[in-house]
Amino acid sequence: MKDAGNLTMSTKELDRLEIIGRVLERRLTQWKAAEQLRLSLRQVERLCRAYRSDGAAGLVSRKRGRRSNRKLAAALREHAVDLVRNRYADFGPTLACEKLTEQHGIELSRETLRRWMIDAGFWIPRSQRQRRAHQPRHRRSCFGELVQIDGCDHAWFEDRGPKCTLLVYVDDATSQLTELRFVASESAFDYFASTRGYLEQHGKPVALYSDKASIFRIASSDAAHGTGITQFGRALSELNIDIVCANTPQAKGRVERAHLTLQDRLVKELRLRAISTPEAGNAYLPLFQADYNQRFGREPLSPHDAHRPLRDDEDLDLIFTWQEVRKLSRNLTFHYKRVMYLVEPGPETLPLAGERCRVHERVDGRIEVRHANQLLPCSVFFDKAPRVPQGAVVANKRLGAVLSQIRRDQQERDRQRLARRSLTTRQKNRIRGVALRADASRPP
């Protein structure tokens, strides 16, 4: 046997060395060695010949240290790295790989380019990136100085009832739950109702702290209506309450941690009381809220209560409505949600032709139009709008509620179509004749 010298062997090769050595010492048959190594008998015979001629070095893979047959050319690597350095230095590996293929005809694997960019220093792998430190901040000192708000979508009633969302208001200074409400989804009207309940119980806080959902924040300042403020933000502005959006979930950790406690304790309390509907859950929430605050609430650093009382001129019924501006035509009409409304002509409304008015939509769908806080009498003139328009833009958090409304609208339209089909031909002709006579008698 040849002297193997110093060899580098893998664990698999060391196992082969031991078994082949036992075969050559006649302590193990070649058939048993083939079974243990999961090789054919012919392969074991070849390994035995290699061990006799070259020693342990004969069992080492000859591919080690050799260039792979599928290795890309060094010139291609240098060309691709130069292109990334000069044109796509701030691109990620995926996007840079797409641009190399589209713009330069260089087809590479995304992971191959990622490895080349890491070696060249253009890309830092996630395992080597510096971790962000979310350092804790001090609580606010006064009760009502900052209130964290968020919605938690969860199976609160388990399999006994529908999945819904719990709106949670947590005071930053005391960690007390100041408002809880089960709703179908996070919508503006649901936050209107919860905020109104909070205001009637505690007063006006200094600021609310929320995430960056579309209910609280418009990302683009030049959005469709150009105000850069949501309906919820507009209502808070009229009440002189600020709203602050957190950049990360860790920033509003009080309400996020409250979600975990509620998903544990509240779900079990609802199960023990056999509560299976949001209505029954909302009736029980004040009792649960009082017990929660007694267990987990803490005293604020300052005894001062930062809440402010509501003023007499702050009409919550009017403030917590969906408000949009419309322009009255010369005929005293305006359109809102694909519906034409007619303002009744009169001495007070005729001079308002061409003026801008404000449309107020309440939670029950009632529409009011006002000009300079003066209520204008109006009625529906032409209604051709479905409840949910085709192609409506719906936020992800409200998708479930919108789909439920769509199903209800579809069922109603199906019932109407079946009712029309059940009419006899004579009844249809009679209806058409009545409509034609009505049109003929109508003055031009």
Sequence and secondary structure as in RCSB ss.txt:
>XXXX:A:sequence
MKDAGNLTMSTKELDRLEIIGRVLERRLTQWKAAEQLRLSLRQVERLCRAYRSDGAAGLVSRKRGRRSNRKLAAA
LREHAVDLVRNRYADFGPTLACEKLTEQHGIELSRETLRRWMIDAGFWIPRSQRQRRAHQPRHRRSCFGELVQID
GCDHAWFEDRGPKCTLLVYVDDATSQLTELRFVASESAFDYFASTRGYLEQHGKPVALYSDKASIFRIASSDAAH
GTGITQFGRALSELNIDIVCANTPQAKGRVERAHLTLQDRLVKELRLRAISTPEAGNAYLPLFQADYNQRFGREP
LSPHDAHRPLRDDEDLDLIFTWQEVRKLSRNLTFHYKRVMYLVEPGPETLPLAGERCRVHERVDGRIEVRHANQL
LPCSVFFDKAPRVPQGAVVANKRLGAVLSQIRRDQQERDRQRLARRSLTTRQKNRIRGVALRADASRPP
>XXXX:A:secstr
     S    HHHHHHHHHHHHHHTTSS HHHHHHHHT  HHHHHHHHHHHHHHGGGGGS TTTTS  TT   HH
HHHHHHHHHHHH TTS HHHHHHHHHHHH     HHHHHHHHHHHTS   GGGS           SSBTS EEEE
EEEE TTTTSS  EEEEEEEETTT  EEEEEEESS  HHHHHHHHHHHHHHH B SEEEE S TTT  S TT TT
S    HHHHHHHHTT EEEE SSGGGGHHHHHHHHHHHHHHHHHHHHTT  SHHHHHHHHHHHHHHHHHHH    
SS  B  B   TT  HHHHTSEEEEEE  TTSEEEETTEEEEE  STTTGGGTT EEEEEE TTS EEEEETTEE
E EEEEEE   SS TT    GGGHHHHHHHHHHHHHHHHHHHHHHHHS HHHHHHHHHHHHHHHHHS  
